[in-house]
């Protein structure tokens, strides 16, 4: 069930209304039923996979908790055994459904080079939606119990709700047991102000997804699918609009998820913090997909040694994290290349930091002024956007061809000869997109400056507030992109 579908617009109010009507002691059961129904709307069979992952990590938590009570060397060995089993079983499921054919294809490349008979599996595998998200969320619980940061949850149904909570189930934020699981047992009463704020967050998410992301997708898809016909600034514009598309799509989903949860009283973690205002790539990853980047920091980077080790090991740790992060996004070398680029950016940034500091000292560069910050923001965006080409391209070869074509010609005349409107969007839709992006930029800039827009809006008179609400709703309804028969378009990160 998609957030931007009519089904969800019926499903969510019903679930919320019943949630606040029924007794507190059975509300978690109702949400669990609703969450599984939400997930089974895609494929009922794959709910069994989620249930399997839930059972494995639930049982591992109980066993780890018991091992904690044993203490000593034996207890520590048992704890490590249960953690290892939990990770092995869950990652094996993830590998089979997400990476099996990727592994087979690459093995076949090696076998063909050696003139050995190729492997030919005789079954089809359909990637279960959101499997990477709920698997990582469940595994974080196992580690948290192992680290004694949280007690093992004894109520299986409450734990199952933590894994399957429908607002963030299929595309995050990837929640921590220390945040979401403890909220399952808390009492949530209806609150008008909280509902208003949650609905406004959802409204902004629909704006990002339907008005910006889905409109930008038309241009991006058209150019990337017909890349042979484009060059120079046309490729660059498509890459820029993909950066806008993927942010609008994913931040839109996160905004709807966080808003929907907040309406019911659940506070999910922030997943985006204006990433295109980042002043370097490291700062970008503090702002982009925060739940995933912090997951890799807490459960991979720091256990490897983090930055509290030799510089060489620090760079090794960064490389492992970003290569793994790239592979997490999909079974394609384009994602590995994308992750490798971000790792390379950070390693080179650290290596060149003394040189940069020396240059700033010699030329007496003011590092606190607006122009310096603006330069770093633009440079960071260029680096990030260049990497997005690999993320979006169907294969590595296509990505390199597009990059070559992008630098093969300087064609600024496209801004004057109407060539811009031969890239999938007509004049009207192109400028609606540009205007909507400008709205997004203004809102993001205000929030970056510490202005809390929802709080400021709440201070205004009732008539003024409702005028703003109605204009926002009408703008989304009028300029949202709808598929044939008003079919909702899928979110990009559902494939991960």
LOBANU-579673 format. One record per residue (C-alpha): residue in one letter; x, y, z. Coordinates in steps of 0.1 Angstrom, whole numbers, plus 5000, padded with zeros to 4 digits. Each point is the difference from the previous one (the first is absolute). Layout:
N
AXYZ;...
This chain:
496
X500050005000;X501550334989;X499850325021;X498950194969;X497249764991;X496350045006;X500149685021;X502350155025;X497950325003;X497249775011;X502149765020;X501950255021;X497050195015;X498249685008;X503049855017;X500650325020;X496350045010;X499749655013;X503450025017;X498850295022;X496649845006;X501049665012;X501449935035;X503750085006;X501049645009;X499149874965;X501150294978;X503349844992;X498249694987;X497850224977;X503150184986;X501749664995;X497049874980;X499950334980;X503749994993;X499949644987;X497050094979;X501950304986;X503049784991;X497949724986;X498450244975;X503149944979;X500549635003;X498449805029;X502649724997;X502950235009;X498450095033;X501349655010;X503650124994;X499550305023;X498449775026;X503049774997;X502550285005;X497950135029;X500049655017;X503749954996;X501050345015;X497349975027;X501449665010;X503650124998;X499150295023;X498649765026;X503049774998;X502550295002;X498150135031;X500349665017;X503749984991;X500450345017;X498749855033;X502649724997;X502950235000;X503749914997;X501749874969;X497449734992;X497250265000;X502050234977;X500649714976;X496349924999;X499250364994;X502350024970;X498749674987;X496450125000;X500950334984;X502049824973;X497049764993;X497650294999;X502250194975;X500849694979;X496349894996;X498750354993;X502750104976;X499749664983;X496350074993;X500950354988;X502849874978;X497849734984;X497250244990;X502150304992;X503449894989;X499749644987;X499750084964;X502650285003;X502549745014;X499049744973;X500650264972;X503450095013;X501049645006;X498949934964;X502250284987;X503049835017;X499049654988;X499650124964;X503550155001;X501249655011;X497849834973;X498149815027;X496349924997;X497850285014;X497649985030;X496450014989;X497550025029;X496549894991;X497950215023;X498950365002;X500650235030;X497950315006;X501650255023;X497750055031;X499350365005;X501850165029;X502049695009;X503350205005;X498250245024;X498349765023;X503049775000;X502350275012;X497550125026;X499649655014;X503849955001;X500650325018;X497749875028;X502249695003;X503150215004;X498350245025;X499049715022;X503549864997;X501550335011;X497550025029;X498650334986;X496549855002;X498349705017;X498749734978;X496350044992;X498049715014;X496850084983;X500349864964;X497250214986;X501450325013;X503449914985;X498349904967;X498450354999;X503450165004;X501349814970;X496950054978;X498650355011;X498350104967;X501050374997;X503749924998;X499949644990;X501050004963;X502450304997;X500950115035;X501150185020;X501949705013;X499050025036;X501849905031;X498549795027;X501150265026;X497650244983;X497149824983;X499649685020;X499750185033;X497250224985;X497949694992;X499249965037;X499450375007;X496550155002;X499150234971;X497150235004;X498450204972;X501550354997;X498750254975;X503350204997;X502049684994;X497549894974;X500250334982;X503849995000;X500049644987;X497650084972;X502050304990;X503149784998;X498149764979;X498750284977;X503650124995;X501049644992;X497349984973;X501350334986;X503549864998;X498949674984;X497250084977;X500850364989;X503849994999;X501349644999;X497549854976;X500250304977;X503850005000;X499949634993;X498450064966;X503050204989;X502649785017;X498549674986;X499750154965;X503650114998;X501649705017;X498049764978;X501050204969;X503450115010;X501549954966;X498050304987;X501350245027;X503350165010;X501650285019;X497750215021;X497049774992;X501749715018;X501050235029;X496550145003;X498649645001;X502549925028;X499050315020;X496449914997;X500749645011;X501650155031;X496850195005;X497849704992;X501649765024;X500050255028;X496350094994;X499149644997;X501849865030;X499750315023;X496350014989;X499549645012;X501850075033;X497950315006;X496849814994;X501249715022;X501150235029;X496850204997;X497749705000;X501849855030;X499850335018;X496250034995;X499849675020;X502550125026;X503149824988;X503150214996;X502349874972;X503650124996;X500850274975;X501249864966;X501050314981;X501450335010;X500450214968;X502849794985;X500750234971;X501050285024;X502949785011;X503550164999;X501949684994;X499249634993;X500449905036;X497450275009;X497849874972;X499949655017;X499050175033;X497050144981;X499049734975;X498249685009;X501050065036;X498549675013;X502249794976;X503250205004;X499750005038;X499349624998;X503249944981;X501850235024;X498749835031;X500149634989;X502849994974;X502450305000;X500550035038;X500349635006;X502749994973;X501950265020;X498450324985;X502550294999;X501749905033;X502749814983;X502850054975;X499250214970;X500449704977;X497549805020;X497650305001;X500150014962;X499449634999;X497050045023;X498650284978;X500549794969;X498249705015;X497150205012;X499450184967;X500549694978;X497549815023;X497650304999;X500250004962;X499349634998;X497150045026;X498350224975;X499849744972;X501549704983;X501850194973;X503650124996;X498650354994;X499150025037;X503449875010;X501650274979;X497850265015;X501049895035;X503649984990;X499950364987;X498650135033;X502749805019;X502650154977;X498750355005;X500349975038;X503449845000;X501450254975;X498450285021;X501849885031;X503349964981;X499850354984;X498850175032;X503550135010;X500650134965;X496750185000;X500750155034;X503450114988;X498550174969;X497450185022;X502850135023;X502350114971;X497250194981;X498350125033;X496749854989;X497150095022;X498449675009;X497150155019;X498550214972;X497049924978;X501949974968;X502449735014;X497049805013;X498250044967;X503149884981;X500249695021;X496249934996;X500350024962;X503149784999;X498549745023;X496849994978;X502149964968;X501849705016;X496849845013;X498250064968;X502849854979;X499749685022;X496250004994;X500749934963;X501349655010;X497149955024;X497450074972;X501749844970;X498949644992;X503749894998;X503550125004;X500750034963;X496950224994;X501150225029;X503550064985;X498550064965;X497750275015;X502850165018;X502150014968;X497150154981;X499550255028;X503550144995;X500149964963;X498150314991;X499350345014;X496450094988;X498650305020;X497750084971;X497649745013;X498850275024;X498950224971;X498949764971;X497349815020;X502149695002;X499249985037;X496549904991;X501249714979;X501149805030;X496749855011;X498350315016;X498150264981;X500450375007;X497250015026;X501149705020;X503750104999;X499350345016;X497549855025;X502949775010;X502450295003;X497550215020;X499349715023;X503849945006;X500250375008;X497349965026;X501949705014;X503250205001;X498450295019;X498449775025;X503349815005;X501950335004;X497650125026;X500349685019;X503850004997;X499950355015;X498149865030;X496650124991;X497449745011;X497450054973;X497249795015;X500350195033;X500050334983;X496949904980;X498249895032;X500450355014;X498150154971;X496250075000;X497749714991;X498950154967;X503550064988;X501149655010;X497249844981;X500650214969;X503649865001;X498849645005;X497450024972;X502650164976;X502549725008;X497449734995;X498750144967;X503650054987;X500749635007;X496849894984;X500450224969;X503749954994;X500649655014;X501049754974;X497649714996;X500549684980;X497549854975;X496749965017;X501450215030;X502349715009;X502550085028;X503749994991;X502249795021;X502750155023;X503649964988;X501349855032;X497349725000;X502449804977;X502750005027;
